[in-house]
Amino acid sequence: MSAVVQAARGWIGTPYVHQGSAKGAGTDCLGLVRGVWRELCGAEPEVMPAYTPDWGEAGGTELLLGGAGRLLRPAPDERPGDVLVFRMRAGAVAKHMGILAEIGARGSFIHAYDRHGVVESPLSAPWRARIAGRFRFPPR
């Protein structure tokens, strides 16, 4: 199992808290990725500004994809531990992310989901169709 997946699975059961990033206390989808970064890579490379639940929608700015592109490496193929960035609907800005846990027929990803907390969900066809980008943590 990849170190990224192992770290992300350690967050399962953490409640959903908008702008949170504390294992066991509360996190959102970005906070989960930030927390795994801290566990595996050390201090976060940027200070995270405050953001609202509807961030990026008014101006159409791809803040999540832009940040992932700045801080993570593009993933040309699919591997456990990849950071997946999702559009929740066609034409919308990317606003959700998770960590790929399993590939193939039993594909799954770990994410923080409103009203569910951190869970491992099947990477079903509807989720797969929403992938807007795939990235990797930098090598340690």
C-alpha positions as CSV (number, residue, x, y, z in Angstrom):
1,M,0.0,0.0,0.0
2,S,1.3,3.5,-0.8
3,A,2.3,5.8,2.0
4,V,-0.2,8.3,0.7
5,V,-3.1,5.9,0.8
6,Q,-2.1,4.7,4.3
7,A,-1.9,8.2,5.6
8,A,-5.3,9.1,3.9
9,R,-7.0,6.0,5.4
10,G,-5.9,7.2,8.8
11,W,-8.3,10.2,8.4
12,I,-11.4,8.0,7.7
13,G,-14.0,8.9,10.2
14,T,-12.9,12.5,10.7
15,P,-16.0,14.7,10.6
16,Y,-16.6,17.2,7.8
17,V,-15.7,20.8,8.8
18,H,-15.5,23.5,6.2
19,Q,-11.9,24.9,6.1
20,G,-10.8,22.3,8.7
21,S,-7.6,20.2,8.4
22,A,-7.3,18.4,11.7
23,K,-7.3,14.6,11.8
24,G,-10.0,13.3,14.1
25,A,-11.4,16.8,14.7
26,G,-12.6,18.0,11.4
27,T,-11.7,18.6,7.7
28,D,-12.9,19.3,4.3
29,C,-11.6,17.8,1.1
30,L,-8.8,20.3,0.7
31,G,-7.9,20.0,4.4
32,L,-7.6,16.2,4.0
33,V,-5.0,16.6,1.2
34,R,-3.3,19.4,3.2
35,G,-3.1,17.0,6.3
36,V,-1.7,14.2,4.3
37,W,0.9,16.6,2.8
38,R,1.9,17.6,6.4
39,E,2.2,13.9,7.4
40,L,4.4,13.0,4.4
41,C,6.1,16.1,3.2
42,G,6.3,18.4,6.2
43,A,5.2,22.0,6.5
44,E,2.6,23.3,4.0
45,P,4.3,25.3,1.2
46,E,1.7,28.0,1.1
47,V,-0.6,29.7,3.7
48,M,-4.2,28.8,2.8
49,P,-6.5,31.8,2.6
50,A,-10.0,31.7,3.9
51,Y,-12.5,30.4,1.4
52,T,-16.3,30.1,1.2
53,P,-18.2,27.0,0.2
54,D,-19.0,28.6,-3.2
55,W,-15.4,29.9,-3.9
56,G,-14.4,30.2,-7.5
57,E,-17.9,30.0,-8.8
58,A,-18.5,33.8,-9.2
59,G,-15.4,34.5,-11.3
60,G,-15.0,31.0,-12.8
61,T,-11.4,30.9,-11.6
62,E,-9.9,27.4,-11.3
63,L,-8.3,28.0,-7.9
64,L,-8.2,24.3,-6.9
65,L,-6.7,23.1,-10.2
66,G,-4.3,26.0,-10.2
67,G,-3.1,25.2,-6.7
68,A,-2.8,21.5,-7.4
69,G,-0.8,22.3,-10.6
70,R,1.5,24.6,-8.6
71,L,2.2,22.3,-5.7
72,L,1.8,18.8,-7.0
73,R,3.2,16.9,-10.0
74,P,0.9,16.0,-12.9
75,A,0.1,12.3,-12.9
76,P,0.3,10.8,-16.5
77,D,-1.2,7.5,-15.4
78,E,-3.4,6.2,-12.6
79,R,-1.7,5.1,-9.3
80,P,-2.9,4.7,-5.8
81,G,-2.0,7.8,-3.9
82,D,-2.9,10.2,-6.7
83,V,-4.7,13.4,-5.8
84,L,-7.9,13.6,-7.9
85,V,-9.6,16.9,-8.6
86,F,-13.3,16.9,-9.6
87,R,-15.9,19.1,-11.2
88,M,-19.2,18.5,-9.5
89,R,-21.1,19.3,-12.7
90,A,-20.2,19.9,-16.3
91,G,-18.9,23.4,-17.0
92,A,-18.4,24.3,-13.3
93,V,-15.1,25.0,-11.7
94,A,-13.3,22.1,-10.0
95,K,-14.3,22.2,-6.3
96,H,-13.7,18.8,-4.9
97,M,-10.7,16.5,-4.4
98,G,-9.7,13.2,-3.0
99,I,-7.0,10.6,-2.9
100,L,-7.1,7.5,-5.1
101,A,-6.9,4.4,-2.9
102,E,-7.6,1.5,-5.3
103,I,-7.5,1.1,-9.0
104,G,-9.2,-1.3,-11.4
105,A,-12.6,-2.9,-11.0
106,R,-12.5,-2.1,-7.2
107,G,-11.4,1.5,-7.7
108,S,-12.0,3.8,-4.7
109,F,-10.9,7.2,-3.4
110,I,-10.8,8.8,0.0
111,H,-12.4,12.2,0.4
112,A,-14.1,14.5,2.9
113,Y,-17.7,14.8,2.0
114,D,-20.3,17.2,3.5
115,R,-22.5,15.4,6.0
116,H,-20.4,12.2,5.7
117,G,-16.9,13.2,6.9
118,V,-13.9,11.4,5.5
119,V,-14.9,8.2,3.7
120,E,-13.6,5.8,1.2
121,S,-16.0,5.7,-1.8
122,P,-16.2,3.6,-4.9
123,L,-14.7,5.5,-7.9
124,S,-17.9,4.8,-9.9
125,A,-18.5,5.9,-13.4
126,P,-20.2,9.1,-12.4
127,W,-17.3,10.1,-10.1
128,R,-14.7,9.1,-12.8
129,A,-16.5,11.3,-15.3
130,R,-16.0,14.3,-13.0
131,I,-12.2,14.0,-12.8
132,A,-10.7,17.3,-14.0
133,G,-7.1,16.6,-13.0
134,R,-4.8,14.0,-11.5
135,F,-1.7,14.9,-9.5
136,R,1.0,13.3,-7.3
137,F,2.7,14.4,-4.1
138,P,6.3,15.4,-4.7
139,P,8.9,12.8,-4.0
140,R,10.2,12.7,-0.5
